[in-house]
Amino acid sequence: MTNSASAIEPARPYSVDMSDHSSDGVRCTYKGDPVIAKALIEQLSAEDVLAGIEKTLKAQKHYTGGIIETERFTFGWADHIRSFPISYAQNEDEFLISPQALDVVNQAKLTKQDEASVIEFAMSGYATGPYTLYEGLYALQPGECVLWDKAKKKRSNLRYYRYLPQPAKPDWDANERQLADIMDELTKGMIERADGRRIWVPLSAGLDSRIILCKLHEQGYRNIEAFTYGPRYNFELLHAKKIARALGVPWRHITLSGKQLRRYFKEDRRKNYWAYAGQYKTIASMREYSALAYMHDSGVAQPGDVFINGQSGDYITGGHIFPGYFTKGKTDLKGFFENIFDKHYSLWRCLLTYEFKAIISKRVATIIGDEHLQGESNAERAVQEEIWEYDARQICLVANGQRSYEFFGYDWEMPLWDKALCDFYEHISLEEKQGQALYKRYLQNYNYKGLFPAKEPKIWRWPVYMLWVLPVAQFIKLAQGNDAKNDFYALMKYHGHYSNQYGFISWEEHKSTHKTARNVMSLYVRRFLVENGFNLPPLTSEESTHVG
């Protein structure tokens, strides 16, 4: 934090997640490759500062981020996926910047809520662009840096990188070979950085964590353990166990009782985690929180262990593109926005009003940019969607999930969002992205240890002991209609595949909101806004501040 200390000590992780470098009147707090940090320090004394900084940051290939302060400048930067969030504020002639948003809020004395951001947060779980839940508090976007000239009292922001797909013609064989080479090289990099430390792989039945585990195993790294979390007898863990067994990798299943989950949720530690990970911009990921808390408290995982997950292979390989955009028709701009509203802004359906949609439309359009919104073909709509989702949901919510590892004192890697993969997929054709076609072709031809068959096993989204829900739901549909069937499914989610997530919440709260809340994240969002005193839009017919 520049200028002075915060009035209130903010939430901190179990270990310091930034490295320090101080010399000759320079203070640098950074994460990632020290070579990048040193190069940026040199550029801050060059004649054309921003040009040198831009060239240096465009050349970086791995996760990095931090803050540098010299006698002349204060400078902050974020990498291509905002791996390490940086927050800042400009209060008249004072510039404040920190990896802890709470520091900035306290020092700048920010109290006014950003009403548009609160609405967007309630609808989606995050605020997009540079915005946060407070007016005057800003977040560096992916591929952005900020420079404060102390003498001139002038701030300059620069986006040196954006993910902007420019699909080329299909070249299946050449692209598959290139993808294979990239996967080999990024695995070598992971192994070098792990340097013999224990690697934990959160293993699901999906393709992404499986390929990571297989590549590490293929290249001879043996200090690996896999774990799967969730309810007992769920189909994902049964398949994950088979994968680990085929590779001879130690595997464990982590499942906790509802009582234990609710105890974790009520702890001050969870509130500290939400403050640390959310940065007043996004809801903190709870996907692995209980498993990590257990592994930390029991000593199963040790400080310095490396966690490597499969985020966000499904996005970068084309799995999130709206299916309708693979046709040769046209989708008007209104239809394009409606697709985004339905997919990303429906945590509480009651908030999908004309007024709120207008607010969100402006933010979506701003992120995509007028020059990219000109296209009207479905292929161009697919590009627009990818541009928006990269900067918005993927960066704010998905990539930000890495904060959970940091909070408990662990290191992490996110190989499927390696810069080389982003650069590669930026130019892959729409045909090769459809249904993740190129990615799946590569995996099936690779087929390490027979673990990538042409036909994947069926993974039911209900544990074995809950499969009775399926025939009962069909009976309800016949007797009472499709809406009643969907209501029943929504109610029973509490005991389904994501019961480790719902377990944080009481049955009473879920039962009272299951018809209006899209999923458990809806409840997390409401809880966060209430706990932190933000003006919550009406979400149900009940008192809006009821949190169970």
Secondary structure by P-SEA (a helix, b strand, c coil): cccccccccccccccccbbbbbcccbbbbbcccaaaaaaaaaaaaccaaaaaaaaaaaaccccccbbbbcccbbbbbccccccbbbbbbbcccbbbbcccaaaaaaaacccccaaaaaaaaaacccccccccccccbbbbcccbbbbbcccccbbbbbcccccccccccccaaaaaaaaaaaaaaaaaaaaaaacccbbbbbccccaaaaaaaaaaaaaccccbbbbbbcccccaaaaaaaaaaaaaccbbbbbbbcaaaaaaaaacaaaaaaaaaaaccccccccccaaaaaaaaaaccccccbbbbccccccccccccccccccccccccaaaaaaaaaacccccccccccaaaaaaaaaaaaaaacccccccccaaaaaaaaaaaaaaccccccccccaaaaaaabbbbbbccccaaaaaaaccccccccccaaaaaaaaaaacccccccccccccccccccccaaaaaaaaaaacccaaaaaaaaaaaccccccccccccccaaaaaacccccccaaaaaaaaaaaaacccccccccccccccc
